[in-house]
Amino acid sequence: VMADLSGASQTREASKSLLDRAFVETDANRFPKFMEALGPRVKARVKNTLPQAEGAEKDEELALDLTFTKMGDFAPDKIAEQVPQLAEILKMRRQLEELLGFMDGRVDAEKRIAQLLNNEPLLSKIASQAMSDDDKVGE
């Protein structure tokens, strides 16, 4: 059983009186179209527990406006894609997974990357060069 229980829905069906609304039967074959037509939505504010970059202002709450057009939209990664702050973290996670997949079995490359990551002077030089490149782009 599915119903609009938000009390403040702006859909066409919600604007009808209860007597004018009809029950809709569905089955596995018609359910995707039913979900799309129903357009379930969650609009809420939640406590922001995400880590913030140093010096960045932390929003106390995140505003969520989630829409669902198919059952797959309820999956955690699909929900995260709809929240900009989570989508960015999810993108980084996927990139790290790709890197791990690429590095799997490449022992020499893993050792070399570990050496590079432990080379503080080199990392500082790369970071300062990246910062100066960013400054040039902004000019």
OpenMM code with the backbone's topology and positions (N, CA, C; nanometers):
from openmm import Vec3, app, unit

residues = "VAL MET ALA ASP LEU SER GLY ALA SER GLN THR ARG GLU ALA SER LYS SER LEU LEU ASP ARG ALA PHE VAL GLU THR ASP ALA ASN ARG PHE PRO LYS PHE MET GLU ALA LEU GLY PRO ARG VAL LYS ALA ARG VAL LYS ASN THR LEU PRO GLN ALA GLU GLY ALA GLU LYS ASP GLU GLU LEU ALA LEU ASP LEU THR PHE THR LYS MET GLY ASP PHE ALA PRO ASP LYS ILE ALA GLU GLN VAL PRO GLN LEU ALA GLU ILE LEU LYS MET ARG ARG GLN LEU GLU GLU LEU LEU GLY PHE MET ASP GLY ARG VAL ASP ALA GLU LYS ARG ILE ALA GLN LEU LEU ASN ASN GLU PRO LEU LEU SER LYS ILE ALA SER GLN ALA MET SER ASP ASP ASP LYS VAL GLY GLU".split()
positions = [
    Vec3(0.0854, -0.1168, 0.0000),
    Vec3(0.0000, 0.0000, 0.0000),
    Vec3(0.0895, 0.1224, 0.0000),
    Vec3(0.0624, 0.2138, -0.0909),
    Vec3(0.1350, 0.3406, -0.0972),
    Vec3(0.0340, 0.4531, -0.0867),
    Vec3(0.0723, 0.5589, -0.0183),
    Vec3(-0.0176, 0.6727, -0.0028),
    Vec3(0.0633, 0.7991, 0.0171),
    Vec3(0.0051, 0.9114, -0.0192),
    Vec3(0.0665, 1.0409, 0.0039),
    Vec3(0.0264, 1.0853, 0.1438),
    Vec3(0.1207, 1.0778, 0.2358),
    Vec3(0.0906, 1.1100, 0.3750),
    Vec3(0.1613, 1.2373, 0.4214),
    Vec3(0.2102, 1.3157, 0.3271),
    Vec3(0.2865, 1.4344, 0.3643),
    Vec3(0.1997, 1.5451, 0.4203),
    Vec3(0.0754, 1.5506, 0.3785),
    Vec3(-0.0140, 1.6542, 0.4274),
    Vec3(0.0019, 1.7866, 0.3561),
    Vec3(0.1056, 1.8015, 0.2785),
    Vec3(0.1281, 1.9284, 0.2090),
    Vec3(0.1733, 1.9040, 0.0657),
    Vec3(0.1301, 1.7960, 0.0076),
    Vec3(0.1714, 1.7605, -0.1272),
    Vec3(0.1135, 1.8570, -0.2290),
    Vec3(0.1882, 1.8775, -0.3358),
    Vec3(0.1431, 1.9687, -0.4400),
    Vec3(0.1099, 1.8947, -0.5691),
    Vec3(0.0847, 1.7662, -0.5601),
    Vec3(0.0510, 1.6890, -0.6794),
    Vec3(-0.0956, 1.7085, -0.7155),
    Vec3(-0.1275, 1.6782, -0.8402),
    Vec3(-0.2673, 1.6892, -0.8852),
    Vec3(-0.3593, 1.6013, -0.8013),
    Vec3(-0.3147, 1.4807, -0.7746),
    Vec3(-0.3968, 1.3854, -0.6990),
    Vec3(-0.4241, 1.4368, -0.5575),
    Vec3(-0.3252, 1.5003, -0.4968),
    Vec3(-0.3419, 1.5500, -0.3600),
    Vec3(-0.4409, 1.6651, -0.3525),
    Vec3(-0.4566, 1.7373, -0.4617),
    Vec3(-0.5501, 1.8502, -0.4597),
    Vec3(-0.6962, 1.8043, -0.4684),
    Vec3(-0.7180, 1.6793, -0.5063),
    Vec3(-0.8548, 1.6256, -0.5136),
    Vec3(-0.9051, 1.5912, -0.3738),
    Vec3(-1.0355, 1.5962, -0.3571),
    Vec3(-1.0925, 1.5541, -0.2287),
    Vec3(-1.0820, 1.4017, -0.2187),
    Vec3(-1.0903, 1.3512, -0.0984),
    Vec3(-1.0778, 1.2062, -0.0784),
    Vec3(-1.1824, 1.1279, -0.1559),
    Vec3(-1.3031, 1.1823, -0.1699),
    Vec3(-1.4094, 1.1123, -0.2427),
    Vec3(-1.3796, 1.1021, -0.3918),
    Vec3(-1.3033, 1.1970, -0.4454),
    Vec3(-1.2726, 1.1972, -0.5884),
    Vec3(-1.1505, 1.1130, -0.6239),
    Vec3(-1.0795, 1.0666, -0.5251),
    Vec3(-0.9597, 0.9865, -0.5517),
    Vec3(-0.9984, 0.8408, -0.5733),
    Vec3(-0.9238, 0.7768, -0.6614),
    Vec3(-0.9526, 0.6364, -0.6921),
    Vec3(-0.8348, 0.5492, -0.6494),
    Vec3(-0.8648, 0.4264, -0.6101),
    Vec3(-0.7597, 0.3301, -0.5824),
    Vec3(-0.6981, 0.2889, -0.7152),
    Vec3(-0.5703, 0.2702, -0.7155),
    Vec3(-0.5004, 0.2278, -0.8363),
    Vec3(-0.4361, 0.0934, -0.8070),
    Vec3(-0.4745, -0.0054, -0.8840),
    Vec3(-0.4120, -0.1367, -0.8688),
    Vec3(-0.2931, -0.1431, -0.9623),
    Vec3(-0.1904, -0.2093, -0.9165),
    Vec3(-0.0716, -0.2223, -0.9999),
    Vec3(-0.0145, -0.3625, -0.9828),
    Vec3(0.0738, -0.3974, -1.0720),
    Vec3(0.1423, -0.5261, -1.0632),
    Vec3(0.2886, -0.5028, -1.0988),
    Vec3(0.3653, -0.6092, -1.1003),
    Vec3(0.5092, -0.5968, -1.1242),
    Vec3(0.5399, -0.5336, -1.2596),
    Vec3(0.4581, -0.5601, -1.3605),
    Vec3(0.4841, -0.5056, -1.4936),
    Vec3(0.4530, -0.3564, -1.5024),
    Vec3(0.3517, -0.3120, -1.4303),
    Vec3(0.3107, -0.1716, -1.4376),
    Vec3(0.3708, -0.0861, -1.3267),
    Vec3(0.4381, -0.1480, -1.2322),
    Vec3(0.4874, -0.0739, -1.1171),
    Vec3(0.5855, 0.0377, -1.1526),
    Vec3(0.6802, 0.0172, -1.2456),
    Vec3(0.7705, 0.1281, -1.2799),
    Vec3(0.6964, 0.2534, -1.3282),
    Vec3(0.5970, 0.2368, -1.4138),
    Vec3(0.5191, 0.3522, -1.4602),
    Vec3(0.4396, 0.4133, -1.3455),
    Vec3(0.3895, 0.3281, -1.2565),
    Vec3(0.3157, 0.3757, -1.1402),
    Vec3(0.4062, 0.4620, -1.0514),
    Vec3(0.5269, 0.4141, -1.0257),
    Vec3(0.6220, 0.4894, -0.9434),
    Vec3(0.6552, 0.6236, -1.0075),
    Vec3(0.6781, 0.6209, -1.1380),
    Vec3(0.7114, 0.7444, -1.2086),
    Vec3(0.5967, 0.8450, -1.1986),
    Vec3(0.4747, 0.7974, -1.2154),
    Vec3(0.3581, 0.8860, -1.2080),
    Vec3(0.3351, 0.9359, -1.0656),
    Vec3(0.3592, 0.8507, -0.9679),
    Vec3(0.3393, 0.8883, -0.8287),
    Vec3(0.4430, 0.9920, -0.7851),
    Vec3(0.5667, 0.9734, -0.8291),
    Vec3(0.6737, 1.0684, -0.7977),
    Vec3(0.6947, 1.0925, -0.6494),
    Vec3(0.7227, 0.9881, -0.5702),
    Vec3(0.7462, 1.0095, -0.4273),
    Vec3(0.8615, 1.1075, -0.4053),
    Vec3(0.8502, 1.1855, -0.2993),
    Vec3(0.9484, 1.2900, -0.2741),
    Vec3(0.9661, 1.3065, -0.1235),
    Vec3(1.0879, 1.3366, -0.0832),
    Vec3(1.1177, 1.3675, 0.0563),
    Vec3(1.1874, 1.5029, 0.0584),
    Vec3(1.1303, 1.5937, 0.1331),
    Vec3(1.1908, 1.7259, 0.1491),
    Vec3(1.2101, 1.7459, 0.2985),
    Vec3(1.3367, 1.7596, 0.3414),
    Vec3(1.3644, 1.7680, 0.4848),
    Vec3(1.4961, 1.8405, 0.5091),
    Vec3(1.5188, 1.8736, 0.6347),
    Vec3(1.6464, 1.9281, 0.6797),
    Vec3(1.7014, 1.8289, 0.7824),
    Vec3(1.8286, 1.7935, 0.7660),
    Vec3(1.8912, 1.6973, 0.8569),
    Vec3(2.0205, 1.7557, 0.9120),
    Vec3(2.0618, 1.7067, 1.0263),
    Vec3(2.1856, 1.7524, 1.0891),
    Vec3(2.3041, 1.7189, 0.9985),
    Vec3(2.3922, 1.8150, 0.9792),
    Vec3(2.5104, 1.7962, 0.8957),
    Vec3(2.6226, 1.7369, 0.9804),
    Vec3(2.6565, 1.6123, 0.9552),
    Vec3(2.7663, 1.5467, 1.0267),
    Vec3(2.8844, 1.5202, 0.9338),
    Vec3(2.8829, 1.5809, 0.8149),
    Vec3(2.9908, 1.5610, 0.7187),
    Vec3(3.1146, 1.6394, 0.7600),
    Vec3(3.2337, 1.5839, 0.7359),
    Vec3(3.3559, 1.6587, 0.7668),
    Vec3(3.3683, 1.7794, 0.6732),
    Vec3(3.4239, 1.8872, 0.7250),
    Vec3(3.4407, 2.0093, 0.6466),
    Vec3(3.5885, 2.0341, 0.6216),
    Vec3(3.6177, 2.1009, 0.5102),
    Vec3(3.7548, 2.1401, 0.4810),
    Vec3(3.7988, 2.2435, 0.5845),
    Vec3(3.9276, 2.2472, 0.6116),
    Vec3(3.9795, 2.3413, 0.7095),
    Vec3(3.9483, 2.4838, 0.6670),
    Vec3(3.8940, 2.5621, 0.7580),
    Vec3(3.8615, 2.7013, 0.7288),
    Vec3(3.7261, 2.7220, 0.6638),
    Vec3(3.6614, 2.6160, 0.6221),
    Vec3(3.5302, 2.6284, 0.5572),
    Vec3(3.4216, 2.6395, 0.6639),
    Vec3(3.3189, 2.7176, 0.6320),
    Vec3(3.2063, 2.7291, 0.7244),
    Vec3(3.1242, 2.6010, 0.7191),
    Vec3(3.0844, 2.5554, 0.8358),
    Vec3(3.0048, 2.4325, 0.8418),
    Vec3(2.8575, 2.4681, 0.8558),
    Vec3(2.7785, 2.4204, 0.7624),
    Vec3(2.6344, 2.4364, 0.7740),
    Vec3(2.5860, 2.3403, 0.8817),
    Vec3(2.5031, 2.3898, 0.9708),
    Vec3(2.4498, 2.3056, 1.0778),
    Vec3(2.3549, 2.1990, 1.0240),
    Vec3(2.2846, 2.2328, 0.9156),
    Vec3(2.1874, 2.1394, 0.8584),
    Vec3(2.2053, 2.1313, 0.7076),
    Vec3(2.1654, 2.0181, 0.6536),
    Vec3(2.1618, 1.9989, 0.5087),
    Vec3(2.0163, 1.9991, 0.4648),
    Vec3(1.9882, 2.0727, 0.3593),
    Vec3(1.8532, 2.0721, 0.3031),
    Vec3(1.8466, 1.9600, 0.2003),
    Vec3(1.7525, 1.8710, 0.2162),
    Vec3(1.7354, 1.7587, 0.1240),
    Vec3(1.6064, 1.7762, 0.0458),
    Vec3(1.6134, 1.7443, -0.0812),
    Vec3(1.4940, 1.7391, -0.1653),
    Vec3(1.5138, 1.6189, -0.2566),
    Vec3(1.4697, 1.5040, -0.2100),
    Vec3(1.4923, 1.3777, -0.2801),
    Vec3(1.3681, 1.3381, -0.3578),
    Vec3(1.3883, 1.2973, -0.4820),
    Vec3(1.2774, 1.2468, -0.5628),
    Vec3(1.3097, 1.1040, -0.6049),
    Vec3(1.2054, 1.0251, -0.6198),
    Vec3(1.2200, 0.8841, -0.6537),
    Vec3(1.1257, 0.8523, -0.7687),
    Vec3(1.1807, 0.8034, -0.8798),
    Vec3(1.0959, 0.7670, -0.9935),
    Vec3(1.0953, 0.6168, -1.0193),
    Vec3(1.1878, 0.5456, -0.9534),
    Vec3(1.1918, 0.3993, -0.9660),
    Vec3(1.2465, 0.3421, -0.8360),
    Vec3(1.2261, 0.2162, -0.8144),
    Vec3(1.2680, 0.1535, -0.6890),
    Vec3(1.4189, 0.1651, -0.6675),
    Vec3(1.4952, 0.1619, -0.7751),
    Vec3(1.6401, 0.1744, -0.7644),
    Vec3(1.6848, 0.3066, -0.7049),
    Vec3(1.5991, 0.4089, -0.7114),
    Vec3(1.6329, 0.5399, -0.6558),
    Vec3(1.6406, 0.5391, -0.5037),
    Vec3(1.5932, 0.4315, -0.4394),
    Vec3(1.5996, 0.4207, -0.2944),
    Vec3(1.7335, 0.3633, -0.2472),
    Vec3(1.8198, 0.3207, -0.3393),
    Vec3(1.9507, 0.2668, -0.3035),
    Vec3(2.0367, 0.3789, -0.2439),
    Vec3(2.1208, 0.3478, -0.1458),
    Vec3(2.2014, 0.4518, -0.0805),
    Vec3(2.2841, 0.5371, -0.1766),
    Vec3(2.3463, 0.4752, -0.2779),
    Vec3(2.4274, 0.5550, -0.3698),
    Vec3(2.3421, 0.6479, -0.4553),
    Vec3(2.2217, 0.6056, -0.4902),
    Vec3(2.1318, 0.6913, -0.5688),
    Vec3(2.0817, 0.8091, -0.4847),
    Vec3(2.0577, 0.7849, -0.3577),
    Vec3(2.0180, 0.8938, -0.2680),
    Vec3(2.1344, 0.9915, -0.2530),
    Vec3(2.2557, 0.9388, -0.2335),
    Vec3(2.3736, 1.0248, -0.2185),
    Vec3(2.3955, 1.1117, -0.3420),
    Vec3(2.3655, 1.0601, -0.4595),
    Vec3(2.3826, 1.1381, -0.5824),
    Vec3(2.2912, 1.2603, -0.5863),
    Vec3(2.1830, 1.2585, -0.5101),
    Vec3(2.0888, 1.3700, -0.5093),
    Vec3(2.1255, 1.4791, -0.4080),
    Vec3(2.2241, 1.4532, -0.3232),
    Vec3(2.2692, 1.5513, -0.2241),
    Vec3(2.4086, 1.5967, -0.2672),
    Vec3(2.4243, 1.7228, -0.3105),
    Vec3(2.5529, 1.7668, -0.3666),
    Vec3(2.6743, 1.7343, -0.2797),
    Vec3(2.6656, 1.7546, -0.1495),
    Vec3(2.7789, 1.7271, -0.0615),
    Vec3(2.8134, 1.5782, -0.0603),
    Vec3(2.7133, 1.4934, -0.0622),
    Vec3(2.7371, 1.3489, -0.0639),
    Vec3(2.7806, 1.3016, -0.2020),
    Vec3(2.7290, 1.3648, -0.3065),
    Vec3(2.7658, 1.3268, -0.4430),
    Vec3(2.9152, 1.3475, -0.4658),
    Vec3(2.9694, 1.4553, -0.4090),
    Vec3(3.1125, 1.4825, -0.4226),
    Vec3(3.1952, 1.3747, -0.3529),
    Vec3(3.1541, 1.3360, -0.2339),
    Vec3(3.2245, 1.2308, -0.1598),
    Vec3(3.2123, 1.0971, -0.2331),
    Vec3(3.0955, 1.0685, -0.2865),
    Vec3(3.0731, 0.9444, -0.3607),
    Vec3(3.1616, 0.9389, -0.4852),
    Vec3(3.1756, 1.0525, -0.5524),
    Vec3(3.2612, 1.0592, -0.6714),
    Vec3(3.4063, 1.0270, -0.6340),
    Vec3(3.4543, 1.0851, -0.5236),
    Vec3(3.5914, 1.0568, -0.4789),
    Vec3(3.6074, 0.9096, -0.4428),
    Vec3(3.5067, 0.8524, -0.3787),
    Vec3(3.5128, 0.7110, -0.3412),
    Vec3(3.5241, 0.6230, -0.4652),
    Vec3(3.4445, 0.6542, -0.5663),
    Vec3(3.4488, 0.5754, -0.6902),
    Vec3(3.5843, 0.5881, -0.7586),
    Vec3(3.6428, 0.7080, -0.7556),
    Vec3(3.7749, 0.7268, -0.8148),
    Vec3(3.8802, 0.6456, -0.7399),
    Vec3(3.8704, 0.6421, -0.6079),
    Vec3(3.9637, 0.5609, -0.5293),
    Vec3(3.9461, 0.4123, -0.5580),
    Vec3(3.8221, 0.3682, -0.5750),
    Vec3(3.7971, 0.2277, -0.6090),
    Vec3(3.8583, 0.1935, -0.7446),
    Vec3(3.8467, 0.2861, -0.8406),
    Vec3(3.9074, 0.2643, -0.9722),
    Vec3(4.0588, 0.2547, -0.9604),
    Vec3(4.1170, 0.3433, -0.8799),
    Vec3(4.2617, 0.3411, -0.8603),
    Vec3(4.3054, 0.2107, -0.7951),
    Vec3(4.2317, 0.1664, -0.6938),
    Vec3(4.2654, 0.0397, -0.6286),
    Vec3(4.2552, -0.0769, -0.7263),
    Vec3(4.1529, -0.0750, -0.8101),
    Vec3(4.1387, -0.1800, -0.9109),
    Vec3(4.2536, -0.1780, -1.0100),
    Vec3(4.2949, -0.0583, -1.0483),
    Vec3(4.4059, -0.0430, -1.1424),
    Vec3(4.5368, -0.0900, -1.0791),
    Vec3(4.5543, -0.0609, -0.9490),
    Vec3(4.6800, -0.0926, -0.8814),
    Vec3(4.6888, -0.2383, -0.8368),
    Vec3(4.5784, -0.3095, -0.8345),
    Vec3(4.5764, -0.4465, -0.7855),
    Vec3(4.6774, -0.5323, -0.8607),
    Vec3(4.7703, -0.5894, -0.7879),
    Vec3(4.8684, -0.6790, -0.8477),
    Vec3(4.9916, -0.6088, -0.9021),
    Vec3(4.9961, -0.4790, -0.8957),
    Vec3(5.1126, -0.4033, -0.9442),
    Vec3(5.1985, -0.3629, -0.8245),
    Vec3(5.2742, -0.4579, -0.7743),
    Vec3(5.3513, -0.4399, -0.6515),
    Vec3(5.4532, -0.3276, -0.6657),
    Vec3(5.5257, -0.3237, -0.7771),
    Vec3(5.6273, -0.2199, -0.7955),
    Vec3(5.5647, -0.0810, -0.7966),
    Vec3(5.4510, -0.0677, -0.8619),
    Vec3(5.3827, 0.0617, -0.8672),
    Vec3(5.3339, 0.1015, -0.7283),
    Vec3(5.2840, 0.0055, -0.6522),
    Vec3(5.2380, 0.0350, -0.5157),
    Vec3(5.3538, 0.0844, -0.4297),
    Vec3(5.4703, 0.0198, -0.4419),
    Vec3(5.5876, 0.0615, -0.3645),
    Vec3(5.6302, 0.2026, -0.4042),
    Vec3(5.6293, 0.2304, -0.5342),
    Vec3(5.6711, 0.3628, -0.5828),
    Vec3(5.5752, 0.4717, -0.5339),
    Vec3(5.4473, 0.4450, -0.5378),
    Vec3(5.3492, 0.5431, -0.4900),
    Vec3(5.3665, 0.5656, -0.3399),
    Vec3(5.3912, 0.4592, -0.2650),
    Vec3(5.4141, 0.4735, -0.1206),
    Vec3(5.5371, 0.5599, -0.0948),
    Vec3(5.6436, 0.5406, -0.1742),
    Vec3(5.7639, 0.6230, -0.1600),
    Vec3(5.7327, 0.7697, -0.1894),
    Vec3(5.6568, 0.7934, -0.2947),
    Vec3(5.6221, 0.9311, -0.3315),
    Vec3(5.5361, 0.9975, -0.2242),
    Vec3(5.4430, 0.9229, -0.1687),
    Vec3(5.3553, 0.9793, -0.0659),
    Vec3(5.4297, 1.0083, 0.0639),
    Vec3(5.5402, 0.9394, 0.0877),
    Vec3(5.6205, 0.9632, 0.2082),
    Vec3(5.7283, 1.0685, 0.1866),
    Vec3(5.7390, 1.1227, 0.0661),
    Vec3(5.8390, 1.2247, 0.0334),
    Vec3(5.7778, 1.3632, 0.0563),
    Vec3(5.7897, 1.4143, 0.1800),
    Vec3(5.7283, 1.5426, 0.2173),
    Vec3(5.7754, 1.6592, 0.1299),
    Vec3(5.9060, 1.6735, 0.1021),
    Vec3(5.9488, 1.7872, 0.0186),
    Vec3(5.8850, 1.7842, -0.1208),
    Vec3(5.8751, 1.6670, -0.1791),
    Vec3(5.8144, 1.6556, -0.3117),
    Vec3(5.6661, 1.6908, -0.3067),
    Vec3(5.5953, 1.6411, -0.2059),
    Vec3(5.4528, 1.6721, -0.1922),
    Vec3(5.4309, 1.8215, -0.1722),
    Vec3(5.5169, 1.8861, -0.0931),
    Vec3(5.5054, 2.0313, -0.0716),
    Vec3(5.5284, 2.1065, -0.2015),
    Vec3(5.6266, 2.0630, -0.2778),
    Vec3(5.6565, 2.1284, -0.4058),
    Vec3(5.5382, 2.1139, -0.5022),
    Vec3(5.4815, 1.9951, -0.5098),
    Vec3(5.3665, 1.9714, -0.5981),
    Vec3(5.2479, 2.0561, -0.5539),
    Vec3(5.2237, 2.0630, -0.4228),
    Vec3(5.1114, 2.1421, -0.3710),
    Vec3(5.1297, 2.2897, -0.4020),
    Vec3(5.2515, 2.3427, -0.3822),
    Vec3(5.2743, 2.4853, -0.4103),
    Vec3(5.2640, 2.5130, -0.5596),
    Vec3(5.3096, 2.4194, -0.6420),
    Vec3(5.2977, 2.4364, -0.7869),
    Vec3(5.1509, 2.4348, -0.8285),
    Vec3(5.0727, 2.3479, -0.7692),
    Vec3(4.9297, 2.3423, -0.8008),
    Vec3(4.8611, 2.4714, -0.7590),
    Vec3(4.9002, 2.5266, -0.6444),
    Vec3(4.8418, 2.6531, -0.5975),
    Vec3(4.8774, 2.7669, -0.6925),
    Vec3(5.0024, 2.7706, -0.7403),
    Vec3(5.0416, 2.8785, -0.8325),
    Vec3(4.9720, 2.8619, -0.9671),
    Vec3(4.9490, 2.7380, -1.0091),
    Vec3(4.8740, 2.7146, -1.1328),
    Vec3(4.7304, 2.7622, -1.1182),
    Vec3(4.6700, 2.7406, -1.0003),
    Vec3(4.5335, 2.7883, -0.9741),
    Vec3(4.5279, 2.9400, -0.9776),
    Vec3(4.6320, 3.0056, -0.9239),
    Vec3(4.6360, 3.1522, -0.9249),
    Vec3(4.6442, 3.2051, -1.0672),
    Vec3(4.7205, 3.1371, -1.1535),
    Vec3(4.7331, 3.1798, -1.2933),
    Vec3(4.6012, 3.1664, -1.3671),
    Vec3(4.5253, 3.0618, -1.3376),
    Vec3(4.3959, 3.0400, -1.4019),
    Vec3(4.2984, 3.1495, -1.3614),
    Vec3(4.3053, 3.1960, -1.2360),
    Vec3(4.2143, 3.2983, -1.1853),
    Vec3(4.2439, 3.4371, -1.2397),
    Vec3(4.3612, 3.4583, -1.2989),
    Vec3(4.3977, 3.5916, -1.3500),
    Vec3(4.3307, 3.6236, -1.4797),
] * unit.nanometer
topology = app.Topology()
chain = topology.addChain("A")
for resn in residues:
    res = topology.addResidue(resn, chain)
    for name in ("N", "CA", "C"):
        topology.addAtom(name, app.Element.getBySymbol(name[0]), res)
